[in-house]
């Protein structure tokens, strides 16, 4: 399945933005160039994209930290391991670039993402005042 995952191209952005809107209907649209500034991986299924993830790296005194920004999978394709594969690939790339830790944020009711984090040893560390769950772990 990882062989299906590739870097987003400019032509993919319209599909990624549409998928983000469907997965997060109450969230504001991402700003222009967001998906270029945060490396974005996609799972294409012609003519669209059925899943994507993006992340960013930030330096610390110990090395880089990878911040997971999104894992979105189209509703028709959920439960097939695509979210897990997207997270695994972004973690692999981040680690290859020198990241040693991972930080992820998700809504409190996002059980699939919580299971993915738990399977990777990324633990729930705190809840923010707005209810968001903060997960932190080593890569």
PyMOL commands that place a pseudoatom at each C-alpha (Angstrom):
pseudoatom trace, name=CA, resn=UNK, resi=1, chain=A, elem=C, hetatm=0, pos=[0.000, 0.000, 0.000]
pseudoatom trace, name=CA, resn=UNK, resi=2, chain=A, elem=C, hetatm=0, pos=[2.856, 2.394, 0.713]
pseudoatom trace, name=CA, resn=UNK, resi=3, chain=A, elem=C, hetatm=0, pos=[3.779, 2.143, -2.967]
pseudoatom trace, name=CA, resn=UNK, resi=4, chain=A, elem=C, hetatm=0, pos=[0.504, 3.983, -3.659]
pseudoatom trace, name=CA, resn=UNK, resi=5, chain=A, elem=C, hetatm=0, pos=[1.608, 6.948, -1.554]
pseudoatom trace, name=CA, resn=UNK, resi=6, chain=A, elem=C, hetatm=0, pos=[3.447, 9.733, -3.329]
pseudoatom trace, name=CA, resn=UNK, resi=7, chain=A, elem=C, hetatm=0, pos=[4.218, 13.409, -2.972]
pseudoatom trace, name=CA, resn=UNK, resi=8, chain=A, elem=C, hetatm=0, pos=[1.401, 15.801, -3.875]
pseudoatom trace, name=CA, resn=UNK, resi=9, chain=A, elem=C, hetatm=0, pos=[1.663, 17.466, -7.268]
pseudoatom trace, name=CA, resn=UNK, resi=10, chain=A, elem=C, hetatm=0, pos=[0.171, 20.869, -8.111]
pseudoatom trace, name=CA, resn=UNK, resi=11, chain=A, elem=C, hetatm=0, pos=[-2.635, 19.053, -9.948]
pseudoatom trace, name=CA, resn=UNK, resi=12, chain=A, elem=C, hetatm=0, pos=[-3.548, 17.161, -6.763]
pseudoatom trace, name=CA, resn=UNK, resi=13, chain=A, elem=C, hetatm=0, pos=[-4.175, 20.282, -4.695]
pseudoatom trace, name=CA, resn=UNK, resi=14, chain=A, elem=C, hetatm=0, pos=[-7.792, 20.771, -5.773]
pseudoatom trace, name=CA, resn=UNK, resi=15, chain=A, elem=C, hetatm=0, pos=[-8.539, 17.169, -4.714]
pseudoatom trace, name=CA, resn=UNK, resi=16, chain=A, elem=C, hetatm=0, pos=[-6.659, 17.563, -1.418]
pseudoatom trace, name=CA, resn=UNK, resi=17, chain=A, elem=C, hetatm=0, pos=[-8.562, 20.760, -0.610]
pseudoatom trace, name=CA, resn=UNK, resi=18, chain=A, elem=C, hetatm=0, pos=[-11.881, 19.073, -1.419]
pseudoatom trace, name=CA, resn=UNK, resi=19, chain=A, elem=C, hetatm=0, pos=[-11.033, 16.075, 0.753]
pseudoatom trace, name=CA, resn=UNK, resi=20, chain=A, elem=C, hetatm=0, pos=[-9.982, 18.357, 3.617]
pseudoatom trace, name=CA, resn=UNK, resi=21, chain=A, elem=C, hetatm=0, pos=[-13.330, 20.169, 3.337]
pseudoatom trace, name=CA, resn=UNK, resi=22, chain=A, elem=C, hetatm=0, pos=[-15.243, 16.870, 3.449]
pseudoatom trace, name=CA, resn=UNK, resi=23, chain=A, elem=C, hetatm=0, pos=[-13.241, 15.513, 6.393]
pseudoatom trace, name=CA, resn=UNK, resi=24, chain=A, elem=C, hetatm=0, pos=[-13.289, 18.787, 8.349]
pseudoatom trace, name=CA, resn=UNK, resi=25, chain=A, elem=C, hetatm=0, pos=[-16.492, 20.595, 7.312]
pseudoatom trace, name=CA, resn=UNK, resi=26, chain=A, elem=C, hetatm=0, pos=[-16.296, 23.100, 10.179]
pseudoatom trace, name=CA, resn=UNK, resi=27, chain=A, elem=C, hetatm=0, pos=[-12.620, 23.983, 9.689]
pseudoatom trace, name=CA, resn=UNK, resi=28, chain=A, elem=C, hetatm=0, pos=[-11.615, 27.058, 7.740]
pseudoatom trace, name=CA, resn=UNK, resi=29, chain=A, elem=C, hetatm=0, pos=[-9.926, 26.417, 4.388]
pseudoatom trace, name=CA, resn=UNK, resi=30, chain=A, elem=C, hetatm=0, pos=[-6.151, 26.143, 4.496]
pseudoatom trace, name=CA, resn=UNK, resi=31, chain=A, elem=C, hetatm=0, pos=[-4.341, 29.290, 3.309]
pseudoatom trace, name=CA, resn=UNK, resi=32, chain=A, elem=C, hetatm=0, pos=[-2.798, 29.539, -0.145]
pseudoatom trace, name=CA, resn=UNK, resi=33, chain=A, elem=C, hetatm=0, pos=[0.445, 27.558, -0.434]
pseudoatom trace, name=CA, resn=UNK, resi=34, chain=A, elem=C, hetatm=0, pos=[-0.279, 25.626, 2.784]
pseudoatom trace, name=CA, resn=UNK, resi=35, chain=A, elem=C, hetatm=0, pos=[0.215, 22.251, 1.141]
pseudoatom trace, name=CA, resn=UNK, resi=36, chain=A, elem=C, hetatm=0, pos=[3.499, 23.365, -0.416]
pseudoatom trace, name=CA, resn=UNK, resi=37, chain=A, elem=C, hetatm=0, pos=[4.819, 24.709, 2.911]
pseudoatom trace, name=CA, resn=UNK, resi=38, chain=A, elem=C, hetatm=0, pos=[3.842, 21.529, 4.775]
pseudoatom trace, name=CA, resn=UNK, resi=39, chain=A, elem=C, hetatm=0, pos=[5.071, 18.485, 2.867]
pseudoatom trace, name=CA, resn=UNK, resi=40, chain=A, elem=C, hetatm=0, pos=[1.987, 16.628, 1.678]
pseudoatom trace, name=CA, resn=UNK, resi=41, chain=A, elem=C, hetatm=0, pos=[1.664, 12.969, 0.700]
pseudoatom trace, name=CA, resn=UNK, resi=42, chain=A, elem=C, hetatm=0, pos=[-1.311, 11.629, -1.229]
pseudoatom trace, name=CA, resn=UNK, resi=43, chain=A, elem=C, hetatm=0, pos=[-2.953, 8.368, -2.193]
pseudoatom trace, name=CA, resn=UNK, resi=44, chain=A, elem=C, hetatm=0, pos=[-4.227, 8.911, -5.724]
pseudoatom trace, name=CA, resn=UNK, resi=45, chain=A, elem=C, hetatm=0, pos=[-7.127, 7.061, -7.285]
pseudoatom trace, name=CA, resn=UNK, resi=46, chain=A, elem=C, hetatm=0, pos=[-7.766, 8.499, -10.745]
pseudoatom trace, name=CA, resn=UNK, resi=47, chain=A, elem=C, hetatm=0, pos=[-8.994, 11.061, -11.252]
pseudoatom trace, name=CA, resn=UNK, resi=48, chain=A, elem=C, hetatm=0, pos=[-8.901, 12.160, -7.597]
pseudoatom trace, name=CA, resn=UNK, resi=49, chain=A, elem=C, hetatm=0, pos=[-7.102, 11.694, -4.285]
pseudoatom trace, name=CA, resn=UNK, resi=50, chain=A, elem=C, hetatm=0, pos=[-8.607, 9.361, -1.671]
pseudoatom trace, name=CA, resn=UNK, resi=51, chain=A, elem=C, hetatm=0, pos=[-6.248, 10.222, 1.154]
pseudoatom trace, name=CA, resn=UNK, resi=52, chain=A, elem=C, hetatm=0, pos=[-3.559, 12.646, 2.205]
pseudoatom trace, name=CA, resn=UNK, resi=53, chain=A, elem=C, hetatm=0, pos=[-1.375, 13.682, 5.079]
pseudoatom trace, name=CA, resn=UNK, resi=54, chain=A, elem=C, hetatm=0, pos=[0.925, 16.588, 5.682]
pseudoatom trace, name=CA, resn=UNK, resi=55, chain=A, elem=C, hetatm=0, pos=[3.520, 17.394, 8.287]
pseudoatom trace, name=CA, resn=UNK, resi=56, chain=A, elem=C, hetatm=0, pos=[6.222, 19.829, 9.188]
pseudoatom trace, name=CA, resn=UNK, resi=57, chain=A, elem=C, hetatm=0, pos=[9.585, 19.593, 10.929]
pseudoatom trace, name=CA, resn=UNK, resi=58, chain=A, elem=C, hetatm=0, pos=[10.868, 21.927, 13.589]
pseudoatom trace, name=CA, resn=UNK, resi=59, chain=A, elem=C, hetatm=0, pos=[14.367, 21.974, 15.102]
pseudoatom trace, name=CA, resn=UNK, resi=60, chain=A, elem=C, hetatm=0, pos=[14.978, 21.487, 18.803]
pseudoatom trace, name=CA, resn=UNK, resi=61, chain=A, elem=C, hetatm=0, pos=[18.208, 21.211, 20.779]
pseudoatom trace, name=CA, resn=UNK, resi=62, chain=A, elem=C, hetatm=0, pos=[18.005, 17.389, 20.482]
pseudoatom trace, name=CA, resn=UNK, resi=63, chain=A, elem=C, hetatm=0, pos=[17.034, 17.132, 16.811]
pseudoatom trace, name=CA, resn=UNK, resi=64, chain=A, elem=C, hetatm=0, pos=[13.894, 17.683, 14.786]
pseudoatom trace, name=CA, resn=UNK, resi=65, chain=A, elem=C, hetatm=0, pos=[10.311, 17.202, 15.888]
pseudoatom trace, name=CA, resn=UNK, resi=66, chain=A, elem=C, hetatm=0, pos=[7.737, 16.146, 13.293]
pseudoatom trace, name=CA, resn=UNK, resi=67, chain=A, elem=C, hetatm=0, pos=[4.336, 17.742, 13.641]
pseudoatom trace, name=CA, resn=UNK, resi=68, chain=A, elem=C, hetatm=0, pos=[1.552, 15.788, 12.005]
pseudoatom trace, name=CA, resn=UNK, resi=69, chain=A, elem=C, hetatm=0, pos=[-0.895, 18.213, 10.456]
pseudoatom trace, name=CA, resn=UNK, resi=70, chain=A, elem=C, hetatm=0, pos=[-3.591, 15.996, 8.939]
pseudoatom trace, name=CA, resn=UNK, resi=71, chain=A, elem=C, hetatm=0, pos=[-4.502, 12.487, 7.943]
pseudoatom trace, name=CA, resn=UNK, resi=72, chain=A, elem=C, hetatm=0, pos=[-7.624, 12.575, 5.787]
pseudoatom trace, name=CA, resn=UNK, resi=73, chain=A, elem=C, hetatm=0, pos=[-9.156, 9.578, 4.038]
pseudoatom trace, name=CA, resn=UNK, resi=74, chain=A, elem=C, hetatm=0, pos=[-12.291, 9.713, 1.905]
pseudoatom trace, name=CA, resn=UNK, resi=75, chain=A, elem=C, hetatm=0, pos=[-15.284, 8.178, 3.703]
pseudoatom trace, name=CA, resn=UNK, resi=76, chain=A, elem=C, hetatm=0, pos=[-15.690, 5.444, 1.048]
pseudoatom trace, name=CA, resn=UNK, resi=77, chain=A, elem=C, hetatm=0, pos=[-12.134, 4.232, 1.680]
pseudoatom trace, name=CA, resn=UNK, resi=78, chain=A, elem=C, hetatm=0, pos=[-11.911, 4.305, 5.471]
pseudoatom trace, name=CA, resn=UNK, resi=79, chain=A, elem=C, hetatm=0, pos=[-11.204, 1.166, 7.454]
pseudoatom trace, name=CA, resn=UNK, resi=80, chain=A, elem=C, hetatm=0, pos=[-8.805, -0.218, 4.841]
pseudoatom trace, name=CA, resn=UNK, resi=81, chain=A, elem=C, hetatm=0, pos=[-5.505, 0.869, 6.417]
pseudoatom trace, name=CA, resn=UNK, resi=82, chain=A, elem=C, hetatm=0, pos=[-4.934, 3.982, 4.324]
pseudoatom trace, name=CA, resn=UNK, resi=83, chain=A, elem=C, hetatm=0, pos=[-4.737, 6.292, 7.340]
pseudoatom trace, name=CA, resn=UNK, resi=84, chain=A, elem=C, hetatm=0, pos=[-2.244, 3.997, 9.043]
pseudoatom trace, name=CA, resn=UNK, resi=85, chain=A, elem=C, hetatm=0, pos=[-0.151, 3.800, 5.852]
pseudoatom trace, name=CA, resn=UNK, resi=86, chain=A, elem=C, hetatm=0, pos=[-0.155, 7.596, 5.433]
pseudoatom trace, name=CA, resn=UNK, resi=87, chain=A, elem=C, hetatm=0, pos=[0.952, 8.106, 9.032]
pseudoatom trace, name=CA, resn=UNK, resi=88, chain=A, elem=C, hetatm=0, pos=[3.644, 5.438, 8.704]
pseudoatom trace, name=CA, resn=UNK, resi=89, chain=A, elem=C, hetatm=0, pos=[5.035, 7.005, 5.536]
pseudoatom trace, name=CA, resn=UNK, resi=90, chain=A, elem=C, hetatm=0, pos=[5.130, 10.546, 6.944]
pseudoatom trace, name=CA, resn=UNK, resi=91, chain=A, elem=C, hetatm=0, pos=[6.856, 9.179, 10.055]
pseudoatom trace, name=CA, resn=UNK, resi=92, chain=A, elem=C, hetatm=0, pos=[9.373, 7.273, 7.938]
pseudoatom trace, name=CA, resn=UNK, resi=93, chain=A, elem=C, hetatm=0, pos=[10.194, 10.374, 5.897]
pseudoatom trace, name=CA, resn=UNK, resi=94, chain=A, elem=C, hetatm=0, pos=[10.409, 12.597, 8.975]
pseudoatom trace, name=CA, resn=UNK, resi=95, chain=A, elem=C, hetatm=0, pos=[12.733, 10.112, 10.675]
pseudoatom trace, name=CA, resn=UNK, resi=96, chain=A, elem=C, hetatm=0, pos=[14.924, 9.900, 7.567]
pseudoatom trace, name=CA, resn=UNK, resi=97, chain=A, elem=C, hetatm=0, pos=[15.257, 13.699, 7.733]
pseudoatom trace, name=CA, resn=UNK, resi=98, chain=A, elem=C, hetatm=0, pos=[16.419, 13.605, 11.346]
pseudoatom trace, name=CA, resn=UNK, resi=99, chain=A, elem=C, hetatm=0, pos=[13.186, 13.839, 13.344]
pseudoatom trace, name=CA, resn=UNK, resi=100, chain=A, elem=C, hetatm=0, pos=[13.346, 12.006, 16.641]
pseudoatom trace, name=CA, resn=UNK, resi=101, chain=A, elem=C, hetatm=0, pos=[9.940, 12.873, 18.089]
pseudoatom trace, name=CA, resn=UNK, resi=102, chain=A, elem=C, hetatm=0, pos=[6.396, 13.240, 16.796]
pseudoatom trace, name=CA, resn=UNK, resi=103, chain=A, elem=C, hetatm=0, pos=[3.578, 15.520, 17.950]
pseudoatom trace, name=CA, resn=UNK, resi=104, chain=A, elem=C, hetatm=0, pos=[0.027, 15.056, 16.743]
pseudoatom trace, name=CA, resn=UNK, resi=105, chain=A, elem=C, hetatm=0, pos=[-3.220, 16.802, 17.548]
pseudoatom trace, name=CA, resn=UNK, resi=106, chain=A, elem=C, hetatm=0, pos=[-6.691, 15.394, 16.976]
pseudoatom trace, name=CA, resn=UNK, resi=107, chain=A, elem=C, hetatm=0, pos=[-10.268, 15.837, 18.064]
pseudoatom trace, name=CA, resn=UNK, resi=108, chain=A, elem=C, hetatm=0, pos=[-11.302, 13.878, 21.143]
pseudoatom trace, name=CA, resn=UNK, resi=109, chain=A, elem=C, hetatm=0, pos=[-13.752, 11.736, 19.157]
pseudoatom trace, name=CA, resn=UNK, resi=110, chain=A, elem=C, hetatm=0, pos=[-11.281, 10.678, 16.434]
pseudoatom trace, name=CA, resn=UNK, resi=111, chain=A, elem=C, hetatm=0, pos=[-10.926, 7.056, 17.530]
pseudoatom trace, name=CA, resn=UNK, resi=112, chain=A, elem=C, hetatm=0, pos=[-9.264, 5.843, 14.298]
pseudoatom trace, name=CA, resn=UNK, resi=113, chain=A, elem=C, hetatm=0, pos=[-6.422, 8.367, 14.695]
pseudoatom trace, name=CA, resn=UNK, resi=114, chain=A, elem=C, hetatm=0, pos=[-6.106, 7.561, 18.404]
pseudoatom trace, name=CA, resn=UNK, resi=115, chain=A, elem=C, hetatm=0, pos=[-5.714, 3.862, 17.485]
pseudoatom trace, name=CA, resn=UNK, resi=116, chain=A, elem=C, hetatm=0, pos=[-3.073, 4.694, 14.853]
pseudoatom trace, name=CA, resn=UNK, resi=117, chain=A, elem=C, hetatm=0, pos=[-1.121, 6.767, 17.368]
pseudoatom trace, name=CA, resn=UNK, resi=118, chain=A, elem=C, hetatm=0, pos=[-1.398, 4.050, 20.045]
pseudoatom trace, name=CA, resn=UNK, resi=119, chain=A, elem=C, hetatm=0, pos=[-0.182, 1.359, 17.631]
pseudoatom trace, name=CA, resn=UNK, resi=120, chain=A, elem=C, hetatm=0, pos=[2.899, 3.504, 16.960]
pseudoatom trace, name=CA, resn=UNK, resi=121, chain=A, elem=C, hetatm=0, pos=[3.638, 4.151, 20.643]
pseudoatom trace, name=CA, resn=UNK, resi=122, chain=A, elem=C, hetatm=0, pos=[2.500, 7.766, 20.443]
pseudoatom trace, name=CA, resn=UNK, resi=123, chain=A, elem=C, hetatm=0, pos=[0.740, 8.540, 23.696]
pseudoatom trace, name=CA, resn=UNK, resi=124, chain=A, elem=C, hetatm=0, pos=[-2.023, 10.913, 24.705]
pseudoatom trace, name=CA, resn=UNK, resi=125, chain=A, elem=C, hetatm=0, pos=[-0.266, 13.562, 26.799]
pseudoatom trace, name=CA, resn=UNK, resi=126, chain=A, elem=C, hetatm=0, pos=[-2.902, 16.217, 27.436]
pseudoatom trace, name=CA, resn=UNK, resi=127, chain=A, elem=C, hetatm=0, pos=[-6.190, 17.725, 26.437]
pseudoatom trace, name=CA, resn=UNK, resi=128, chain=A, elem=C, hetatm=0, pos=[-6.306, 21.350, 25.422]
pseudoatom trace, name=CA, resn=UNK, resi=129, chain=A, elem=C, hetatm=0, pos=[-9.056, 23.658, 26.703]
pseudoatom trace, name=CA, resn=UNK, resi=130, chain=A, elem=C, hetatm=0, pos=[-10.924, 23.255, 23.390]
pseudoatom trace, name=CA, resn=UNK, resi=131, chain=A, elem=C, hetatm=0, pos=[-10.900, 19.458, 23.838]
pseudoatom trace, name=CA, resn=UNK, resi=132, chain=A, elem=C, hetatm=0, pos=[-8.177, 18.692, 21.276]
pseudoatom trace, name=CA, resn=UNK, resi=133, chain=A, elem=C, hetatm=0, pos=[-6.029, 15.712, 22.229]
pseudoatom trace, name=CA, resn=UNK, resi=134, chain=A, elem=C, hetatm=0, pos=[-2.241, 16.125, 22.119]
pseudoatom trace, name=CA, resn=UNK, resi=135, chain=A, elem=C, hetatm=0, pos=[-0.231, 12.990, 21.329]
pseudoatom trace, name=CA, resn=UNK, resi=136, chain=A, elem=C, hetatm=0, pos=[3.560, 12.792, 21.660]
pseudoatom trace, name=CA, resn=UNK, resi=137, chain=A, elem=C, hetatm=0, pos=[6.005, 9.970, 20.987]
pseudoatom trace, name=CA, resn=UNK, resi=138, chain=A, elem=C, hetatm=0, pos=[9.364, 8.985, 19.614]
pseudoatom trace, name=CA, resn=UNK, resi=139, chain=A, elem=C, hetatm=0, pos=[9.944, 8.073, 15.991]
for i in range(1, 139): cmd.bond("trace and resi %d" % i, "trace and resi %d" % (i + 1))
show_as sticks, trace
zoom trace
